[in-house]
Structure formats: C-alpha cells, structure tokens
Amino acid sequence: MKKLVLVILISSIFLSSIVMAQQYVDVVLTQTTPKYSTSDYSTSKKCFESDCYDNIEIKDYGSICREGEPIVPYKNILVVIPPNADVTSVTEVSKQQKVIPGEYDIQPCPPPQHLYSENITKPEKNKTIYEKNEYYPTVIYELKGTYFYKGYKIVVIGFYPMQYNPVTKKILKTDSLNLRVNYKETGVKPQSKTEIDPDVKNLVYNYDQAFSNGWSKKIEMTTPPLVCGNGICEPNENCTICSNDCGICPKPEMKIENVNIIYIIAFSTVVIIIALYIIMRRRKFKTKNQYQYYFNRET
C-alpha cells in the first residue's frame, strides 16, 4: 500500500512538472535570428535649417516617434500562446548589450504635419527627455497586450533594440535578448486548425511550435484596427496614413522614372527631324522650279 501511494505521489509530481514546464514560451533573439537581428544598422544626417541631427535605422525594424522625443528603432515581437491561455508575465532571462562607438545627436520627432506641405516644421527637443542623463527608452521591452488573429492568440511585446542617452550622446545596442513569456491555461482547449497559415507563419516568432502543439482555433478572428497616435510606427502604418506615429513624409522629387517617356521623347525627336527634312526639300524644289520658270521666260 505504501509503495502504491509513493508511486502515485512521484507520478503526480512528475506530471505536474511536465505541465508546469509547458507554461511558457522562450524568445531568443541573437545577431543571427532572421528578421530580429540588430547587426545591420546605419546612420545618416538630417538638417533643418542650420540644425543637423543623426538618424539611426535597423534593417527590418520600424521606429518609435513621439513628438519632441528621440526617434529610435522599434519592433513588435509577436508570440503565439494557447488560445485558452492568459499571459501572467514576461521576464528577462539574459541579454547582451554594448555601446556603439561615437557620439550622436539623435533627431527629435517633429510635430504632425500636412502631407506635401511646403513649410517643414522644425522639430523641437523635449527638454525633460534630452536633459536627463539616462537611456531613452528606459526599458528594452514591454508587454503591449494580446489579440486573436486567424484563430491564433498572439502576445505583442514591444522591443527597443537601441537606447539613447542625450547627455552623453551615446547609444546602447542590444545584441541578444532572451525573454520568457509565462502563461496559464484555463478551461478546455478548443479544437485546433489542421492547415498551415502562411500569413501567420510570416508574422509570428514561434509559428512552428504553435502549429505542432495545436495552438489555434478553427474560428476565424479579425485583426485589430490600426491604432494611430500611440507613438509607434507599426509595420502596417506609414507616414501617409499616420504621420503622428511615422513622422512626416519627405517631399516628393520630380523624377522621370518611366522608361516609356524616354522612348516617346526619342520618337518625337525623330519625327520632328523627318518633318524638317521634308519641309526643307519642298522649299528647295519650289525654289528650283521658280528659277526654271523665270529662265524660260527670258529665253
């Protein structure tokens, strides 16, 4: 009897440990992680009258732009959890950061402006931010919320791969980050989808894990609407539809980009040359006939 109780107790502990071990998703971002690497970055200059600022961008990343505050790279990390689960926390397991060489005067986000406006508003620095001797943003990640998309429950984590100190003019870059998304399942797990969804696969971080574990509903859910004005330039936003988040669109330059226009100009030039040649030939022929006519009269 004691052996039976002991076996049941050990089995319960073992099973509970397995269940508890499945109550989180690890997010590991490194310099080789596709779409999340921060190694490919570039800097540029942008001037407003006599004031010039530095801009910094990372490939496959957007940016966060709040009026008067430094424009820094930003990206949403989308993680799938079971549809009957709720997020309890997002914790940091490990990270590696380094300071980028050089000093930078990062451009503040300009105020909203009408598209194609002739007068570009000069951005003004928010002194509360730019006079603090601390990195902005103060965090490198934050939990933004959850939503359903095509039957998948998606956790949105905001990732700030670069932090800027406006006093020291230094940029702290995150080379690697390991996060743990903890969740708790409640109720009965619904019946899952059986087909691969390429849209979701290209969107989320852990699609293979979610699909193999059946973390999806068969009920189709709609994607949430755009949230313009939250200070974050989302992948489905741009300067045309949301200048508050994505900044002012550059004034378009007048360029001939269509090769057909070049062909039309060349063809028109040839036609004009032929027409001028015909006109000159007719004039020459007419002059010759007139000369012959007067010559015959005199003789």
C-alpha positions as CSV (number, residue, x, y, z in Angstrom):
1,M,0.0,0.0,0.0
2,K,2.8,2.4,0.9
3,K,4.6,1.6,-2.4
4,L,1.4,2.4,-4.3
5,V,1.0,5.7,-2.6
6,L,4.6,6.5,-3.2
7,V,4.3,5.6,-6.9
8,I,1.2,7.8,-7.3
9,L,2.9,10.7,-5.5
10,I,6.0,10.5,-7.6
11,S,3.9,10.2,-10.8
12,S,1.8,13.3,-9.8
13,I,5.0,15.3,-9.1
14,F,6.4,14.2,-12.5
15,L,3.3,15.0,-14.4
16,S,2.8,18.4,-12.7
17,S,6.4,19.3,-13.5
18,I,5.8,18.5,-17.2
19,V,2.7,20.6,-17.2
20,M,4.5,23.5,-15.5
21,A,7.4,23.2,-17.9
22,Q,5.0,23.8,-20.8
23,Q,3.6,27.0,-19.3
24,Y,6.0,29.4,-21.0
25,V,7.5,30.3,-24.4
26,D,11.2,31.3,-24.7
27,V,12.0,34.1,-27.1
28,V,15.7,34.1,-28.1
29,L,16.9,36.9,-30.2
30,T,20.5,37.0,-31.5
31,Q,22.6,38.5,-34.2
32,T,21.7,35.6,-36.5
33,T,17.9,35.5,-35.8
34,P,16.1,36.2,-39.1
35,K,14.0,39.5,-39.0
36,Y,15.2,40.3,-35.5
37,S,19.0,40.8,-35.8
38,T,20.3,44.2,-34.9
39,S,23.6,43.9,-36.6
40,D,22.6,45.6,-39.8
41,Y,22.2,49.2,-38.8
42,S,23.0,52.5,-40.5
43,T,23.3,56.2,-39.5
44,S,22.5,59.3,-41.5
45,K,22.3,63.1,-41.2
46,K,19.2,65.2,-41.5
47,C,19.2,69.0,-41.3
48,F,16.5,71.6,-40.5
49,E,17.9,75.0,-41.5
50,S,21.2,75.2,-39.5
51,D,20.4,72.4,-37.1
52,C,21.6,68.9,-38.1
53,Y,20.7,65.7,-36.4
54,D,21.6,62.0,-36.5
55,N,19.2,59.3,-37.6
56,I,19.8,55.6,-36.9
57,E,17.9,52.7,-38.5
58,I,18.0,48.9,-38.3
59,K,17.1,46.7,-41.2
60,D,13.5,45.1,-40.9
61,Y,12.8,47.5,-37.9
62,G,10.4,50.4,-37.6
63,S,10.8,53.3,-35.3
64,I,9.1,55.0,-32.4
65,C,8.3,58.6,-32.9
66,R,6.7,60.7,-30.1
67,E,6.8,64.5,-30.6
68,G,9.9,66.1,-29.1
69,E,11.5,62.7,-28.1
70,P,14.4,60.9,-29.8
71,I,13.5,58.8,-32.8
72,V,14.8,55.3,-32.0
73,P,14.3,51.8,-33.7
74,Y,11.4,49.7,-32.6
75,K,9.9,46.3,-33.4
76,N,6.9,44.3,-32.2
77,I,7.7,40.7,-31.3
78,L,4.6,38.6,-31.9
79,V,4.4,35.3,-29.9
80,V,1.7,32.7,-30.1
81,I,0.3,31.0,-26.9
82,P,-2.5,28.5,-26.5
83,P,-5.9,30.1,-27.3
84,N,-7.2,29.2,-23.8
85,A,-4.2,30.8,-22.0
86,D,-3.6,34.1,-20.3
87,V,-0.2,35.8,-20.0
88,T,1.0,36.1,-16.5
89,S,4.3,37.9,-17.1
90,V,7.2,38.5,-19.4
91,T,10.6,38.1,-17.8
92,E,14.1,38.7,-18.9
93,V,16.4,35.6,-18.8
94,S,19.5,37.1,-20.2
95,K,20.8,39.9,-22.5
96,Q,24.0,41.2,-24.1
97,Q,24.5,44.9,-24.8
98,K,27.3,47.2,-26.0
99,V,27.8,50.9,-26.5
100,I,28.1,51.9,-30.2
101,P,31.4,53.9,-30.8
102,G,31.0,57.6,-31.4
103,E,28.7,60.4,-30.2
104,Y,25.2,61.1,-31.7
105,D,22.7,63.9,-31.6
106,I,19.6,61.9,-32.3
107,Q,16.8,63.8,-34.1
108,P,13.7,64.6,-32.0
109,C,10.3,63.6,-33.5
110,P,8.7,66.5,-35.4
111,P,5.1,67.5,-34.8
112,P,2.4,66.2,-37.2
113,Q,2.3,68.0,-40.5
114,H,0.1,68.0,-43.6
115,L,1.4,65.7,-46.3
116,Y,3.4,67.5,-49.0
117,S,3.4,70.8,-47.1
118,E,5.8,73.4,-48.4
119,N,6.9,74.5,-44.9
120,I,8.6,71.7,-43.0
121,T,8.2,72.3,-39.2
122,K,11.5,72.3,-37.4
123,P,11.5,69.6,-34.6
124,E,11.9,70.9,-31.0
125,K,13.6,68.8,-28.3
126,N,11.6,67.8,-25.3
127,K,13.9,69.1,-22.5
128,T,12.5,66.7,-20.0
129,I,14.0,63.9,-22.1
130,Y,17.0,65.5,-23.6
131,E,18.4,66.9,-20.3
132,K,18.3,63.6,-18.4
133,N,21.4,61.6,-18.0
134,E,19.8,58.3,-18.6
135,Y,19.0,56.0,-21.5
136,Y,15.8,56.5,-23.5
137,P,13.6,54.5,-23.6
138,T,14.2,53.3,-20.0
139,V,13.3,49.7,-20.9
140,I,14.3,47.5,-23.8
141,Y,11.0,45.5,-23.8
142,E,7.4,45.8,-22.6
143,L,4.2,43.8,-22.8
144,K,1.8,45.6,-25.1
145,G,-1.2,43.2,-25.0
146,T,-2.8,40.2,-26.7
147,Y,-5.2,39.7,-29.6
148,F,-6.6,37.0,-31.8
149,Y,-5.7,36.7,-35.4
150,K,-7.0,33.9,-37.6
151,G,-7.6,31.7,-34.6
152,Y,-4.2,32.3,-33.0
153,K,-3.8,34.1,-29.7
154,I,-0.9,36.5,-30.2
155,V,1.1,38.2,-27.5
156,V,2.6,41.6,-28.5
157,I,6.0,42.5,-26.9
158,G,7.5,45.9,-27.8
159,F,11.2,45.7,-28.4
160,Y,13.5,48.7,-28.2
161,P,16.9,47.4,-29.5
162,M,18.7,50.8,-29.1
163,Q,18.6,53.2,-26.1
164,Y,19.9,56.7,-26.4
165,N,21.5,58.9,-23.7
166,P,21.1,62.5,-24.8
167,V,23.6,63.9,-22.2
168,T,26.5,61.6,-23.0
169,K,25.3,61.2,-26.7
170,K,25.9,57.5,-26.5
171,I,23.8,54.7,-27.9
172,L,23.4,51.4,-26.1
173,K,22.6,48.5,-28.6
174,T,21.1,45.1,-27.6
175,D,23.0,42.4,-29.4
176,S,21.0,39.5,-27.9
177,L,17.9,39.1,-25.7
178,N,16.3,36.0,-24.1
179,L,12.7,36.6,-22.9
180,R,10.3,34.2,-21.3
181,V,6.6,34.6,-21.9
182,N,4.8,33.0,-18.9
183,Y,1.2,32.0,-19.3
184,K,-1.6,30.0,-17.6
185,E,-4.1,27.8,-19.4
186,T,-7.7,27.9,-18.2
187,G,-10.8,26.0,-19.3
188,V,-10.9,23.4,-22.1
189,K,-8.5,23.7,-25.0
190,P,-10.6,24.3,-28.2
191,Q,-10.2,22.1,-31.4
192,S,-7.3,23.3,-33.4
193,K,-6.8,24.1,-37.1
194,T,-5.1,21.5,-39.3
195,E,-3.7,23.6,-42.1
196,I,-0.7,25.8,-42.2
197,D,-1.4,29.5,-42.5
198,P,1.5,31.3,-44.3
199,D,0.3,34.7,-43.2
200,V,0.6,33.9,-39.6
201,K,3.8,31.9,-40.2
202,N,5.5,35.0,-41.6
203,L,4.1,37.2,-38.8
204,V,4.8,35.5,-35.5
205,Y,8.0,34.4,-33.8
206,N,7.1,30.8,-32.9
207,Y,4.8,29.5,-35.5
208,D,6.3,26.0,-35.9
209,Q,5.9,25.5,-32.1
210,A,2.3,26.8,-32.1
211,F,1.3,24.7,-35.1
212,S,2.8,21.5,-33.9
213,N,1.1,21.9,-30.5
214,G,-2.2,22.9,-32.0
215,W,-2.3,26.4,-30.5
216,S,-5.1,27.7,-32.8
217,K,-8.8,27.9,-33.0
218,K,-10.9,26.9,-36.0
219,I,-12.9,30.1,-35.5
220,E,-11.7,32.9,-37.8
221,M,-10.9,36.1,-35.9
222,T,-10.2,39.5,-37.3
223,T,-7.1,41.5,-36.9
224,P,-7.3,44.6,-34.6
225,P,-7.7,48.0,-36.3
226,L,-4.8,50.4,-36.7
227,V,-4.0,52.5,-33.7
228,C,-2.8,55.8,-35.0
229,G,-1.4,58.1,-32.3
230,N,0.2,55.6,-29.9
231,G,3.7,56.9,-30.8
232,I,4.7,53.6,-32.5
233,C,5.1,53.2,-36.3
234,E,3.7,49.8,-36.8
235,P,4.5,47.6,-39.8
236,N,1.0,48.3,-41.3
237,E,1.3,52.1,-40.8
238,N,3.2,54.7,-42.8
239,C,3.7,58.4,-43.0
240,T,0.8,58.8,-45.4
241,I,-1.9,57.3,-43.2
242,C,-0.4,58.1,-39.8
243,S,2.1,60.9,-39.6
244,N,1.7,61.1,-35.8
245,D,3.5,57.8,-35.4
246,C,5.6,57.5,-38.5
247,G,6.7,61.2,-38.9
248,I,6.5,63.5,-41.9
249,C,6.7,62.1,-45.4
250,P,9.5,63.6,-47.4
251,K,8.5,65.9,-50.2
252,P,8.5,64.0,-53.5
253,E,11.1,64.9,-56.0
254,M,10.3,65.4,-59.7
255,K,12.0,62.5,-61.4
256,I,11.4,60.7,-64.7
257,E,11.1,57.1,-63.6
258,N,9.1,55.7,-66.5
259,V,11.3,54.5,-69.4
260,N,8.4,54.9,-71.8
261,I,8.7,58.7,-71.5
262,I,12.2,58.5,-72.8
263,Y,11.0,56.4,-75.8
264,I,8.3,59.0,-76.5
265,I,10.8,61.8,-76.5
266,A,13.2,60.0,-78.8
267,F,10.4,59.1,-81.2
268,S,9.1,62.7,-81.2
269,T,12.6,64.0,-81.9
270,V,12.9,61.6,-84.9
271,V,9.5,62.7,-86.3
272,I,10.5,66.4,-86.0
273,I,13.8,65.8,-87.8
274,I,12.0,64.0,-90.6
275,A,9.3,66.7,-90.9
276,L,12.0,69.4,-91.1
277,Y,13.8,67.5,-93.7
278,I,10.7,67.1,-95.9
279,I,9.9,70.9,-95.5
280,M,13.4,71.8,-96.5
281,R,13.3,69.5,-99.5
282,R,10.0,71.0,-100.7
283,R,11.3,74.5,-100.3
284,K,14.4,73.6,-102.3
285,F,12.3,72.0,-105.0
286,K,10.0,75.0,-105.2
287,T,12.9,77.4,-105.5
288,K,14.4,75.3,-108.3
289,N,11.1,75.4,-110.3
290,Q,10.7,79.1,-109.9
291,Y,14.2,79.6,-111.2
292,Q,13.5,77.4,-114.2
293,Y,10.2,79.3,-114.9
294,Y,11.9,82.7,-115.0
295,F,14.8,81.3,-117.1
296,N,12.4,80.0,-119.7
297,R,10.6,83.4,-119.9
298,E,13.8,85.3,-120.5
299,T,14.8,82.9,-123.3
